[in-house]
Amino acid sequence: RAMEHDRAIEVYDIIRTIRDPEKPNTLEELEVVTEGGVEVQEIGEDEYLVTIRFTPTVPHCSLATLIGLCLRIKLQRCLPFRHKLEIYISEGTHSTEEDINKQINDKERVAAAMENPTLREIVEQCVTEPE
């Protein structure tokens, strides 16, 4: 349990500094991500299931998919342990949460999105740590 809690804090520390695609704020400042929205469970020897629940600032946020993509890319790059990643919109906080959840947890769609140069540039701007 303590190990899972430490891992959850580690995950939160990675994602809290991701910047919002439209605003100059971080996802933590906007309360899009919170410590309570990060769950880590051990699923095998040195392998963890990381579940992130995030809350868009408005129920019709057009950037919710992009935010989910930023969370996934940053964690794929930065998590120092083996993991399976599941990212969801907090239940009842977005008008198309089911569609978005499917999209951000579909490896092929994520890969296709990251092949789009415009989208990739936006993701890079959001996930790159400020100097």
HURA-V791000 format. One record per backbone hydrogen bond with DSSP energy under -1.0 kcal/mol. CO is the residue of the C=O (numbers start at 1). NH is the residue of the N-H. If there is no record, write none. Layout:
co:nh
CO:NH
CO:NH
//
This chain:
co:nh
1:5
2:6
3:7
4:8
5:9
6:10
7:11
8:12
9:13
10:14
11:15
12:16
15:18
16:28
18:27
25:20
26:30
27:32
27:33
28:31
32:55
34:37
35:38
37:53
39:51
41:49
44:47
47:43
47:44
48:84
49:41
50:86
51:39
52:88
54:90
58:61
59:95
61:64
63:67
64:68
65:69
66:70
67:71
68:72
69:73
70:74
71:75
72:76
73:77
74:78
75:79
82:48
84:50
86:52
88:54
90:93
94:97
96:100
97:101
98:102
99:103
100:104
103:106
106:110
107:111
108:112
109:113
110:114
113:116
116:120
117:121
118:122
119:123
120:124
121:125
122:126
123:127
124:128
126:19
//
